[in-house]
Amino acid sequence: MTREDRLIQQIIGGDARCWDELISLYYPAILRYCLWHMPDRESALDATQETFLKLVRCLHRYERRGQFRAFLYRIAANTCTDMLRQRAPEVLSPDGGDAASAPLADYSYLPPEYGRAEDREQLSYAFARLDGLQRELVLLRYGQELSLREIASLTGLKLRTVQTKLRRAIHIMKQVL
């Protein structure tokens, strides 16, 4: 049984103090994930908060099989998607494209794993060249350090599909860089 599963078992058993520990384990990673998906820091903070509120409401659906992290990221992904859909009107980047596919303007949100790139602007440009699913896979694997199995569980893709699409995404980024 994983640490998260033990905490969840205690929470279900009525020990509300375990919520603090469970949230503190994942809050920074979920915030970082939301920063990538939301247009600004304030929206990302709101999405992170909403993710944990949704976790409280749907914890009973979690099937304790050591996949809590994938379960939580699925909630975060759905929360970001829902919040972006509710935004009106559609936000466009200066070049007329969708803001979600535009290169990042604020590089302070880049996870440390991406710090090895010589030029963050080039990295942002390369990242923007990927399609939505490829960006998501790269972010989950290298930005959030999820295992390939967790990514497959989270996205609903087969493990081999995740591997192939991730390999293609890295190839595209290498070509651009």
Legacy VTK file of the C-alpha trace (Angstrom):
# vtk DataFile Version 3.0
C-alpha trace
ASCII
DATASET POLYDATA
POINTS 177 float
0.000 0.000 0.000
1.385 3.405 -0.989
1.765 6.368 1.344
-1.085 8.125 -0.457
-3.321 5.091 -0.098
-2.642 4.981 3.650
-3.486 8.672 3.951
-6.680 8.182 1.948
-7.649 5.244 4.118
-7.180 7.425 7.210
-9.178 10.259 5.618
-12.045 7.907 4.796
-11.773 6.630 8.365
-12.446 10.183 9.581
-8.965 11.613 10.212
-9.291 15.027 8.541
-5.718 15.994 9.564
-4.410 13.707 6.826
-5.845 16.055 4.201
-3.134 18.594 5.004
-0.390 16.047 4.452
-1.924 14.716 1.235
-2.401 18.209 -0.190
1.074 19.367 0.836
2.558 16.364 -1.000
0.991 17.364 -4.315
0.167 21.079 -4.194
3.454 22.344 -5.761
3.321 19.811 -8.614
-0.348 20.467 -9.384
0.250 24.226 -9.309
3.163 23.817 -11.733
0.921 21.715 -13.990
-1.852 24.325 -13.885
0.635 27.124 -14.625
1.382 25.400 -17.923
-2.281 25.105 -18.853
-3.791 28.370 -17.670
-3.196 31.787 -19.247
-1.983 33.499 -16.068
-0.799 32.778 -12.537
-4.077 33.850 -10.918
-6.063 31.414 -13.069
-3.543 28.669 -12.314
-3.902 29.265 -8.573
-7.695 29.096 -8.952
-7.428 25.884 -10.984
-5.131 24.335 -8.379
-7.520 25.222 -5.579
-10.472 23.874 -7.560
-8.555 20.655 -8.279
-8.183 19.942 -4.577
-11.809 20.877 -3.882
-12.871 18.392 -6.562
-10.575 15.805 -4.991
-12.407 16.218 -1.698
-15.750 15.724 -3.462
-14.756 12.700 -5.548
-12.224 10.883 -3.380
-14.758 8.068 -2.950
-14.265 7.239 -6.672
-10.564 6.547 -6.283
-9.811 2.847 -6.512
-6.774 2.304 -4.298
-4.405 0.661 -6.778
-1.342 2.845 -6.393
-2.508 5.217 -9.128
-3.379 8.237 -6.982
-1.035 10.601 -8.792
-2.612 9.799 -12.173
-6.081 10.176 -10.596
-5.172 13.617 -9.217
-3.629 14.790 -12.504
-6.771 13.692 -14.358
-8.793 15.927 -12.016
-6.355 18.809 -12.629
-6.496 18.328 -16.411
-10.295 18.304 -16.387
-10.383 21.350 -14.110
-8.090 23.357 -16.392
-10.123 22.348 -19.439
-13.395 23.285 -17.742
-12.066 26.636 -16.559
-10.701 27.493 -20.011
-14.050 26.620 -21.611
-15.842 28.959 -19.225
-13.645 31.891 -20.173
-15.359 34.283 -22.531
-14.573 35.558 -25.069
-11.945 33.280 -26.634
-8.472 34.635 -25.887
-6.281 35.006 -28.960
-2.553 35.584 -29.090
-1.208 38.679 -30.933
-0.488 36.625 -34.073
-4.155 35.599 -34.256
-3.604 32.027 -33.086
-5.030 30.276 -30.093
-3.363 31.497 -26.893
-3.022 27.923 -25.642
-0.757 27.047 -28.558
1.279 30.252 -28.414
4.801 30.152 -26.959
4.989 30.973 -23.280
5.734 34.611 -22.553
6.693 34.205 -18.909
9.534 31.720 -18.515
9.512 31.796 -14.712
6.959 28.962 -14.751
9.187 26.529 -16.596
9.973 23.506 -14.435
13.638 23.128 -13.403
14.012 20.097 -15.684
13.776 22.466 -18.640
16.508 24.722 -17.256
19.151 22.739 -19.148
18.089 24.297 -22.452
20.496 27.034 -23.415
17.771 29.356 -24.543
14.360 29.226 -22.878
12.865 31.119 -25.766
13.996 28.385 -28.159
12.556 25.770 -25.836
9.250 27.604 -25.706
9.271 27.861 -29.497
10.017 24.132 -29.846
7.335 23.263 -27.280
4.795 25.372 -29.201
5.519 23.372 -32.381
4.048 20.252 -30.792
0.380 19.442 -31.094
-1.770 19.523 -27.949
-1.378 15.851 -27.049
2.374 15.888 -27.638
2.755 18.973 -25.411
0.695 17.283 -22.710
2.788 14.109 -22.863
6.089 16.027 -22.693
4.798 18.114 -19.806
3.567 15.101 -17.853
6.716 13.060 -18.446
9.455 15.651 -18.038
7.757 18.553 -16.289
5.728 16.531 -13.800
7.903 13.390 -13.794
5.022 10.955 -14.187
5.869 7.432 -15.257
4.777 6.216 -18.675
2.225 3.935 -17.003
0.765 6.857 -15.042
0.552 8.914 -18.229
-1.180 6.043 -20.021
-3.649 5.733 -17.157
-4.258 9.472 -17.051
-4.723 9.935 -20.806
-6.515 6.663 -21.515
-3.921 5.780 -24.151
-2.129 2.456 -24.426
1.394 2.373 -23.001
2.948 1.774 -26.438
1.009 4.717 -27.872
2.312 6.989 -25.118
5.868 5.808 -25.797
5.552 6.372 -29.539
3.929 9.794 -29.302
6.427 10.926 -26.674
9.335 9.746 -28.806
7.934 11.681 -31.801
7.469 14.802 -29.685
11.075 14.658 -28.444
12.261 14.159 -32.016
10.359 17.278 -33.161
11.754 19.319 -30.281
15.305 18.157 -31.024
14.922 19.198 -34.641
13.757 22.673 -33.631
16.436 23.058 -30.963
LINES 1 178
177 0 1 2 3 4 5 6 7 8 9 10 11 12 13 14 15 16 17 18 19 20 21 22 23 24 25 26 27 28 29 30 31 32 33 34 35 36 37 38 39 40 41 42 43 44 45 46 47 48 49 50 51 52 53 54 55 56 57 58 59 60 61 62 63 64 65 66 67 68 69 70 71 72 73 74 75 76 77 78 79 80 81 82 83 84 85 86 87 88 89 90 91 92 93 94 95 96 97 98 99 100 101 102 103 104 105 106 107 108 109 110 111 112 113 114 115 116 117 118 119 120 121 122 123 124 125 126 127 128 129 130 131 132 133 134 135 136 137 138 139 140 141 142 143 144 145 146 147 148 149 150 151 152 153 154 155 156 157 158 159 160 161 162 163 164 165 166 167 168 169 170 171 172 173 174 175 176
